[in-house]
Amino acid sequence: MSRWWLACTSFPVLAGTISAMATMFGICAVGYGWLEVGSSGVGSVVVVQSAWAVAIKAISLALAATADLTLLLIMMLKWNAVRGYLGTALLYFVSSMLLFSLVGVTVHQPPPIAPQTWHYTQNFYYGIFAASLYLFIAALLAIYACSIRTIHLSMQDRRIIENTSIVLRAFTLAAFLLGGASIYIPIEGWSLTDALYWSAYTMLTIGIGNIVPKTHLGRSLLIPYATGGITCLGLFVSSIASFSRKMSDLLLKFELEQEGIHLHKSPHRDIIKIREIKSHWQRRHRWIVFIFSSCAWLLLWLVSARVFKSSERDQGWTYFESLYFTFVSLTTIGYGDIYPTSNLGKSFFVFWALLAVPVMTTLFGVVGQVGFHTVVYFVGRVGKGVSWGYCVGRVGAFLDGRGLDLPASAGGGTDVRVLGGDVDIDKERQYCPLSLPLERQRPDNHVGAAEHRLHLSDEIKTLVDILKDDSRDIDLHCEWARIVSLLRVDADDGEVLVAESHRQQMIREVISVNQSTTERNKEVLWMVKLLVEKLCFCLREDTGRG
């Protein structure tokens, strides 16, 4: 499985999400003409479109809508991925080229009047945004279709990768934006584009306030409209977070398979290797997402400020004022002291603000993870250098680098000496400070098969009880030592799982006691999965012998 394909796994969902915004912009591009006579905004008159221009816009929109429907059907019904995505990419490409050709004609053949008296409308800029997004979507789908030819995905993998939930919620959000804007056109006397501009900063809770409802009906409808719209936005944001978690788990599974580890084939044989790969991959993945999200945020802030500076030159915006406006809008503070008034500025604001939603969601989520793990790391380093008083698994106590002998009563007659931060365990008397019978802690005790099955069942029940109670404290390393002991290979197979090396490795790792509940529960669920698989294996053996 190529690294290139792994980097393209989110392209179908990304394309479907962007297509909702592109189609909304395509509708705006069709609705009105692209040129207006008079001052930009108030007091201007839109130049009537020619019939052939309207026809080209309509064909482009129809092709894009067909592509949207085809993309959803491919993802939902799991049609042939290569042919389906390539065909959908072609539809988006043709739609993009039609709009770009019309943009070129409009730019090179302006109306036969003085250039000081006409301007491009917001619909013109929405046409450019729609054409650009269609082309970008076509590229995403084409790249994914070409990369997927080299691998074979199971239906379960495709269900995760081709998640339609987030795409449907994106279209629902776009429908709320455009539908609300259409409702307010006759109520407040706004144009479609101004109403969309108002709808965008209302639902995104920016609240600029330069366009507001002034009629009693408009203000009354705002309450249910904003409530429903913000709810749709929240569902869309939550679906982004959920999809990111599922993709992380799937990519981790692919990473393990590249190392020759298959979780459905006796995963207990490779527990330590799996944990090492998982820890390294999660750390690397967090930083990659953090870096890309931070760069995207900086682009949204710094580059967009330059665009707003150019679009609002009639207002005399400086670059600093543009930076101020973009920052206040990105953080949804929305003072409303400065705001765009030009056609380019208002249309670009809608495009830019909708792009900011997934970027800000991803960035805030990964910043919390990176911040938490960074704090834990530095606290651990400082504690280890000064007075590290706790070692996971209650193996020993550390104080100023001095060794400490644990009494026999502390660990069932085990001598543990800590020298310079390293753990030296007497291999003749294996230590695992658990409040369990000794035969449950040590895999080399010759306990009966029935008793071993009983211990597996008891441990599963204990872990399920832990999952039910989030407030219950749990020492994950001590639990893992117990799990490894129970996941031994039966003696009649001729192999015995050496738990001591596992214990030593896990003792050296230190998990913060402040680990989040979600991460803790994932670890516990993994333990339960391994124990259930081991118990099923043992029961099948018993059945075969019977």
MARDOZA-270860 format. One record per residue (C-alpha): x, y, z; residue in three letters; chain. Coordinates in steps of 0.05 Angstrom, whole numbers, plus 5000, padded with zeros to 4 digits. Layout:
N
    px    py    pz    r  c
     X     Y     Z  ALA  A
...
***
This chain:
546
    px    py    pz    r  c
  5000  5000  5000  MET  A
  5032  5065  4977  SER  A
  5043  5126  5021  ARG  A
  5014  5167  4964  TRP  A
  4947  5131  4969  TRP  A
  4946  5139  5044  LEU  A
  4952  5214  5034  ALA  A
  4892  5213  4987  CYS  A
  4843  5174  5030  THR  A
  4802  5235  5051  SER  A
  4795  5262  4979  PHE  A
  4725  5234  4965  PRO  A
  4695  5265  5028  VAL  A
  4734  5329  5017  LEU  A
  4708  5334  4946  ALA  A
  4637  5320  4967  GLY  A
  4640  5373  5022  THR  A
  4669  5426  4976  ILE  A
  4618  5409  4922  SER  A
  4562  5434  4968  ALA  A
  4594  5503  4971  MET  A
  4611  5503  4897  ALA  A
  4540  5486  4877  THR  A
  4513  5542  4921  MET  A
  4561  5591  4887  PHE  A
  4540  5564  4819  GLY  A
  4467  5579  4835  ILE  A
  4486  5651  4854  CYS  A
  4525  5657  4789  ALA  A
  4464  5638  4748  VAL  A
  4414  5681  4785  GLY  A
  4434  5751  4761  TYR  A
  4479  5786  4710  GLY  A
  4553  5795  4719  TRP  A
  4557  5869  4704  LEU  A
  4524  5929  4737  GLU  A
  4521  6002  4718  VAL  A
  4529  6056  4771  GLY  A
  4563  6056  4839  SER  A
  4579  5987  4867  SER  A
  4523  5964  4913  GLY  A
  4469  6016  4927  VAL  A
  4439  6052  4868  GLY  A
  4468  6005  4816  SER  A
  4431  5972  4759  VAL  A
  4448  5902  4735  VAL  A
  4460  5894  4661  VAL  A
  4412  5844  4629  VAL  A
  4446  5778  4611  GLN  A
  4445  5752  4540  SER  A
  4407  5688  4527  ALA  A
  4469  5648  4508  TRP  A
  4505  5669  4572  ALA  A
  4445  5645  4614  VAL  A
  4445  5580  4575  ALA  A
  4519  5567  4588  ILE  A
  4509  5581  4663  LYS  A
  4449  5535  4666  ALA  A
  4486  5478  4630  ILE  A
  4545  5486  4677  SER  A
  4500  5484  4738  LEU  A
  4462  5423  4712  ALA  A
  4527  5386  4700  LEU  A
  4552  5403  4770  ALA  A
  4486  5381  4801  ALA  A
  4490  5315  4763  THR  A
  4561  5306  4787  ALA  A
  4539  5319  4859  ASP  A
  4485  5266  4855  LEU  A
  4532  5217  4821  THR  A
  4585  5227  4873  LEU  A
  4536  5215  4930  LEU  A
  4509  5151  4896  LEU  A
  4580  5124  4886  ILE  A
  4596  5136  4959  MET  A
  4530  5108  4985  MET  A
  4522  5048  4939  LEU  A
  4596  5033  4933  LYS  A
  4597  5031  4857  TRP  A
  4660  5019  4818  ASN  A
  4707  5071  4847  ALA  A
  4755  5081  4789  VAL  A
  4703  5090  4734  ARG  A
  4654  5126  4779  GLY  A
  4702  5178  4805  TYR  A
  4735  5190  4737  LEU  A
  4667  5201  4705  GLY  A
  4646  5248  4761  THR  A
  4712  5286  4755  ALA  A
  4698  5295  4680  LEU  A
  4630  5325  4695  LEU  A
  4660  5375  4744  TYR  A
  4716  5392  4695  PHE  A
  4667  5407  4638  VAL  A
  4625  5449  4685  SER  A
  4687  5488  4706  SER  A
  4710  5500  4635  MET  A
  4641  5527  4615  LEU  A
  4642  5578  4671  LEU  A
  4715  5597  4659  PHE  A
  4700  5608  4585  SER  A
  4643  5655  4603  LEU  A
  4687  5692  4653  VAL  A
  4739  5702  4598  GLY  A
  4686  5730  4550  VAL  A
  4659  5777  4604  THR  A
  4728  5803  4621  VAL  A
  4751  5814  4549  HIS  A
  4685  5842  4523  GLN  A
  4659  5894  4572  PRO  A
  4596  5934  4556  PRO  A
  4604  5992  4507  PRO  A
  4602  6046  4561  ILE  A
  4653  6086  4601  ALA  A
  4693  6039  4646  PRO  A
  4683  6086  4706  GLN  A
  4608  6072  4706  THR  A
  4605  5996  4708  TRP  A
  4629  5942  4757  HIS  A
  4629  5867  4764  TYR  A
  4573  5841  4808  THR  A
  4579  5793  4866  GLN  A
  4550  5740  4820  ASN  A
  4610  5747  4774  PHE  A
  4658  5732  4831  TYR  A
  4614  5674  4854  TYR  A
  4620  5646  4783  GLY  A
  4696  5649  4789  ILE  A
  4695  5615  4857  PHE  A
  4648  5560  4831  ALA  A
  4691  5547  4770  ALA  A
  4754  5543  4812  SER  A
  4722  5496  4862  LEU  A
  4695  5451  4807  TYR  A
  4764  5445  4778  LEU  A
  4794  5430  4846  PHE  A
  4742  5376  4859  ILE  A
  4756  5344  4792  ALA  A
  4830  5342  4809  ALA  A
  4817  5310  4877  LEU  A
  4772  5256  4848  LEU  A
  4819  5241  4790  ALA  A
  4879  5233  4836  ILE  A
  4840  5188  4883  TYR  A
  4814  5145  4826  ALA  A
  4884  5136  4798  CYS  A
  4914  5119  4866  SER  A
  4859  5069  4886  ILE  A
  4874  5026  4825  ARG  A
  4936  4998  4859  THR  A
  4901  4971  4922  ILE  A
  4841  4931  4943  HIS  A
  4794  4960  4995  LEU  A
  4743  4920  5034  SER  A
  4671  4944  5039  MET  A
  4683  4964  5111  GLN  A
  4743  5006  5092  ASP  A
  4702  5040  5037  ARG  A
  4646  5055  5087  ARG  A
  4696  5093  5130  ILE  A
  4732  5128  5073  ILE  A
  4670  5145  5032  GLU  A
  4629  5173  5090  ASN  A
  4567  5207  5063  THR  A
  4544  5234  5130  SER  A
  4591  5294  5129  ILE  A
  4574  5308  5055  VAL  A
  4499  5307  5068  LEU  A
  4508  5354  5127  ARG  A
  4549  5400  5084  ALA  A
  4493  5403  5033  PHE  A
  4443  5415  5089  THR  A
  4484  5473  5114  LEU  A
  4488  5501  5043  ALA  A
  4413  5493  5035  ALA  A
  4402  5532  5100  PHE  A
  4447  5588  5077  LEU  A
  4416  5594  5008  LEU  A
  4345  5580  5030  GLY  A
  4347  5631  5086  GLY  A
  4376  5682  5038  ALA  A
  4320  5669  4989  SER  A
  4267  5678  5043  ILE  A
  4295  5745  5065  TYR  A
  4299  5774  4994  ILE  A
  4225  5795  4991  PRO  A
  4221  5809  5066  ILE  A
  4279  5858  5071  GLU  A
  4286  5878  4998  GLY  A
  4357  5851  4993  TRP  A
  4391  5821  4932  SER  A
  4406  5746  4933  LEU  A
  4481  5758  4943  THR  A
  4472  5809  4999  ASP  A
  4423  5762  5033  ALA  A
  4474  5705  5027  LEU  A
  4528  5750  5056  TYR  A
  4482  5765  5116  TRP  A
  4463  5692  5123  SER  A
  4536  5670  5124  ALA  A
  4560  5716  5180  TYR  A
  4496  5702  5219  THR  A
  4500  5625  5218  MET  A
  4575  5626  5229  LEU  A
  4562  5670  5291  THR  A
  4608  5725  5267  ILE  A
  4554  5778  5269  GLY  A
  4586  5835  5231  ILE  A
  4521  5874  5230  GLY  A
  4526  5920  5170  ASN  A
  4466  5884  5139  ILE  A
  4411  5868  5189  VAL  A
  4336  5853  5186  PRO  A
  4295  5915  5200  LYS  A
  4224  5891  5191  THR  A
  4185  5858  5247  HIS  A
  4175  5795  5205  LEU  A
  4249  5790  5189  GLY  A
  4269  5796  5262  ARG  A
  4217  5745  5283  SER  A
  4240  5695  5232  LEU  A
  4312  5704  5254  LEU  A
  4300  5665  5318  ILE  A
  4280  5598  5286  PRO  A
  4326  5609  5226  TYR  A
  4388  5622  5268  ALA  A
  4372  5566  5316  THR  A
  4364  5515  5259  GLY  A
  4424  5542  5221  GLY  A
  4471  5541  5281  ILE  A
  4448  5471  5297  THR  A
  4465  5449  5226  CYS  A
  4532  5481  5233  LEU  A
  4545  5444  5299  GLY  A
  4526  5378  5267  LEU  A
  4572  5392  5209  PHE  A
  4630  5409  5255  VAL  A
  4618  5346  5297  SER  A
  4617  5303  5235  SER  A
  4684  5332  5215  ILE  A
  4713  5312  5283  ALA  A
  4681  5243  5280  SER  A
  4707  5231  5209  PHE  A
  4777  5252  5230  SER  A
  4777  5202  5287  ARG  A
  4753  5145  5243  LYS  A
  4804  5161  5189  MET  A
  4860  5163  5242  SER  A
  4841  5093  5265  ASP  A
  4837  5067  5194  LEU  A
  4904  5097  5174  LEU  A
  4935  5067  5237  LEU  A
  4908  4999  5216  LYS  A
  4939  5008  5147  PHE  A
  5005  5028  5180  GLU  A
  5004  4964  5221  LEU  A
  4989  4922  5160  GLU  A
  5049  4953  5125  GLN  A
  5091  4927  5183  GLU  A
  5062  4857  5173  GLY  A
  5014  4861  5233  ILE  A
  4942  4841  5223  HIS  A
  4898  4856  5283  LEU  A
  4849  4800  5266  HIS  A
  4904  4748  5267  LYS  A
  4928  4734  5338  SER  A
  4944  4807  5355  PRO  A
  4967  4787  5426  HIS  A
  5032  4761  5396  ARG  A
  5053  4831  5376  ASP  A
  5025  4874  5432  ILE  A
  5089  4911  5447  ILE  A
  5105  4923  5374  LYS  A
  5034  4947  5362  ILE  A
  5038  4995  5420  ARG  A
  5104  5023  5396  GLU  A
  5079  5033  5325  ILE  A
  5014  5062  5351  LYS  A
  5049  5111  5397  SER  A
  5098  5133  5344  HIS  A
  5044  5140  5290  TRP  A
  4996  5179  5335  GLN  A
  5052  5227  5355  ARG  A
  5073  5237  5283  ARG  A
  5001  5244  5259  HIS  A
  4985  5297  5312  ARG  A
  5043  5340  5291  TRP  A
  5029  5332  5216  ILE  A
  4957  5354  5226  VAL  A
  4979  5410  5272  PHE  A
  5029  5437  5222  ILE  A
  4982  5433  5163  PHE  A
  4924  5464  5202  SER  A
  4968  5520  5228  SER  A
  4994  5535  5157  CYS  A
  4922  5535  5131  ALA  A
  4901  5582  5187  TRP  A
  4959  5629  5172  LEU  A
  4941  5629  5098  LEU  A
  4868  5644  5115  LEU  A
  4891  5701  5159  TRP  A
  4950  5732  5123  LEU  A
  4935  5720  5049  VAL  A
  4861  5735  5057  SER  A
  4879  5801  5091  ALA  A
  4916  5820  5028  ARG  A
  4855  5804  4985  VAL  A
  4810  5846  5030  PHE  A
  4860  5903  5027  LYS  A
  4855  5903  4951  SER  A
  4779  5895  4949  SER  A
  4768  5951  4999  GLU  A
  4816  6002  4971  ARG  A
  4758  6050  4962  ASP  A
  4752  6050  5038  GLN  A
  4827  6060  5045  GLY  A
  4840  5997  5086  TRP  A
  4912  5986  5106  THR  A
  4941  5917  5111  TYR  A
  4939  5921  5187  PHE  A
  4865  5938  5185  GLU  A
  4854  5879  5139  SER  A
  4892  5834  5187  LEU  A
  4850  5861  5244  TYR  A
  4785  5847  5206  PHE  A
  4805  5776  5185  THR  A
  4827  5758  5256  PHE  A
  4764  5785  5288  VAL  A
  4723  5746  5237  SER  A
  4763  5681  5242  LEU  A
  4754  5680  5317  THR  A
  4679  5697  5308  THR  A
  4686  5759  5352  ILE  A
  4656  5803  5298  GLY  A
  4658  5874  5327  TYR  A
  4630  5903  5263  GLY  A
  4670  5967  5266  ASP  A
  4699  5954  5197  ILE  A
  4669  5909  5143  TYR  A
  4673  5898  5068  PRO  A
  4627  5939  5024  THR  A
  4652  5922  4954  SER  A
  4623  5866  4912  ASN  A
  4689  5828  4912  LEU  A
  4698  5838  4987  GLY  A
  4628  5812  5005  LYS  A
  4630  5752  4959  SER  A
  4701  5734  4979  PHE  A
  4680  5739  5052  PHE  A
  4628  5684  5043  VAL  A
  4677  5640  5006  PHE  A
  4731  5652  5057  TRP  A
  4688  5644  5119  ALA  A
  4660  5577  5096  LEU  A
  4730  5551  5084  LEU  A
  4750  5573  5154  ALA  A
  4699  5527  5188  VAL  A
  4734  5460  5176  PRO  A
  4803  5490  5184  VAL  A
  4787  5522  5251  MET  A
  4752  5459  5275  THR  A
  4812  5415  5258  THR  A
  4862  5465  5286  LEU  A
  4826  5474  5353  PHE  A
  4820  5399  5361  GLY  A
  4893  5383  5347  VAL  A
  4919  5443  5388  VAL  A
  4884  5413  5448  GLY  A
  4917  5345  5436  GLN  A
  4986  5373  5422  VAL  A
  4982  5420  5481  GLY  A
  4961  5365  5528  PHE  A
  5016  5317  5507  HIS  A
  5068  5372  5507  THR  A
  5051  5392  5578  VAL  A
  5052  5320  5600  VAL  A
  5120  5310  5567  TYR  A
  5152  5370  5600  PHE  A
  5122  5355  5667  VAL  A
  5149  5285  5662  GLY  A
  5218  5310  5643  ARG  A
  5220  5360  5700  VAL  A
  5193  5308  5748  GLY  A
  5244  5257  5727  LYS  A
  5301  5306  5736  GLY  A
  5279  5332  5804  VAL  A
  5237  5283  5843  SER  A
  5198  5233  5801  TRP  A
  5157  5199  5854  GLY  A
  5114  5153  5813  TYR  A
  5127  5098  5763  CYS  A
  5068  5067  5726  VAL  A
  5050  5000  5752  GLY  A
  5073  5019  5823  ARG  A
  5139  4986  5808  VAL  A
  5181  5033  5851  GLY  A
  5190  5101  5881  ALA  A
  5243  5150  5856  PHE  A
  5275  5203  5898  LEU  A
  5337  5243  5876  ASP  A
  5362  5184  5835  GLY  A
  5369  5137  5896  ARG  A
  5348  5064  5890  GLY  A
  5293  5037  5934  LEU  A
  5281  4965  5954  ASP  A
  5208  4948  5959  LEU  A
  5189  4902  6016  PRO  A
  5162  4834  6001  ALA  A
  5093  4854  6024  SER  A
  5089  4908  5971  ALA  A
  5095  4862  5912  GLY  A
  5088  4791  5932  GLY  A
  5161  4781  5952  GLY  A
  5193  4818  5894  THR  A
  5258  4857  5896  ASP  A
  5257  4919  5851  VAL  A
  5316  4966  5849  ARG  A
  5316  5031  5811  VAL  A
  5384  5056  5790  LEU  A
  5391  5121  5751  GLY  A
  5319  5117  5728  GLY  A
  5325  5047  5699  ASP  A
  5284  4989  5725  VAL  A
  5320  4925  5742  ASP  A
  5271  4869  5757  ILE  A
  5291  4804  5789  ASP  A
  5272  4756  5734  LYS  A
  5268  4697  5782  GLU  A
  5212  4731  5820  ARG  A
  5170  4770  5768  GLN  A
  5137  4831  5796  TYR  A
  5068  4855  5781  CYS  A
  5038  4895  5839  PRO  A
  4966  4873  5828  LEU  A
  4915  4857  5880  SER  A
  4902  4790  5848  LEU  A
  4919  4718  5864  PRO  A
  4990  4702  5843  LEU  A
  4969  4650  5792  GLU  A
  4930  4705  5756  ARG  A
  4991  4748  5751  GLN  A
  5040  4698  5724  ARG  A
  5030  4660  5660  PRO  A
  5081  4606  5679  ASP  A
  5038  4579  5736  ASN  A
  5007  4513  5716  HIS  A
  4934  4530  5726  VAL  A
  4879  4489  5696  GLY  A
  4848  4507  5629  ALA  A
  4780  4520  5661  ALA  A
  4811  4567  5712  GLU  A
  4847  4605  5658  HIS  A
  4781  4614  5620  ARG  A
  4749  4638  5685  LEU  A
  4805  4690  5695  HIS  A
  4794  4715  5623  LEU  A
  4720  4723  5636  SER  A
  4731  4758  5702  ASP  A
  4780  4806  5670  GLU  A
  4731  4822  5614  ILE  A
  4678  4838  5665  LYS  A
  4725  4882  5704  THR  A
  4743  4922  5642  LEU  A
  4670  4930  5623  VAL  A
  4656  4957  5692  ASP  A
  4713  5007  5682  ILE  A
  4682  5030  5617  LEU  A
  4616  5042  5652  LYS  A
  4648  5087  5705  ASP  A
  4689  5144  5675  ASP  A
  4708  5170  5743  SER  A
  4742  5105  5763  ARG  A
  4817  5108  5767  ASP  A
  4856  5057  5728  ILE  A
  4930  5043  5720  ASP  A
  4936  5026  5646  LEU  A
  5005  4997  5650  HIS  A
  4987  4952  5708  CYS  A
  4926  4930  5668  GLU  A
  4968  4916  5607  TRP  A
  5015  4873  5648  ALA  A
  4956  4833  5672  ARG  A
  4928  4827  5602  ILE  A
  4994  4803  5573  VAL  A
  4997  4750  5628  SER  A
  4928  4725  5610  LEU  A
  4942  4725  5535  LEU  A
  4994  4670  5540  ARG  A
  4998  4615  5489  VAL  A
  4975  4549  5517  ASP  A
  5030  4500  5536  ALA  A
  5005  4446  5489  ASP  A
  5021  4492  5430  ASP  A
  5094  4486  5449  GLY  A
  5101  4561  5460  GLU  A
  5096  4607  5521  VAL  A
  5088  4681  5515  LEU  A
  5145  4713  5554  VAL  A
  5109  4766  5595  ALA  A
  5170  4792  5631  GLU  A
  5198  4830  5571  SER  A
  5130  4859  5560  HIS  A
  5125  4882  5631  ARG  A
  5194  4914  5630  GLN  A
  5178  4951  5567  GLN  A
  5111  4976  5594  MET  A
  5142  4996  5660  ILE  A
  5192  5041  5624  ARG  A
  5135  5077  5590  GLU  A
  5100  5128  5633  VAL  A
  5028  5147  5620  ILE  A
  5003  5210  5653  SER  A
  4950  5201  5706  VAL  A
  4914  5259  5672  ASN  A
  4902  5219  5608  GLN  A
  4836  5238  5576  SER  A
  4776  5194  5586  THR  A
  4769  5182  5512  THR  A
  4841  5157  5504  GLU  A
  4834  5114  5567  ARG  A
  4770  5082  5541  ASN  A
  4803  5067  5474  LYS  A
  4858  5030  5510  GLU  A
  4808  4992  5553  VAL  A
  4766  4973  5492  LEU  A
  4829  4946  5459  TRP  A
  4842  4904  5521  MET  A
  4771  4877  5519  VAL  A
  4778  4860  5445  LYS  A
  4842  4820  5457  LEU  A
  4813  4783  5516  LEU  A
  4749  4765  5479  VAL  A
  4789  4739  5419  GLU  A
  4833  4697  5466  LYS  A
  4772  4669  5503  LEU  A
  4738  4651  5437  CYS  A
  4802  4617  5414  PHE  A
  4805  4576  5478  CYS  A
  4732  4557  5473  LEU  A
  4741  4534  5402  ARG  A
  4800  4491  5424  GLU  A
  4758  4460  5479  ASP  A
  4702  4446  5430  THR  A
  4751  4413  5382  GLY  A
  4780  4369  5435  ARG  A
  4711  4349  5459  GLY  A
***
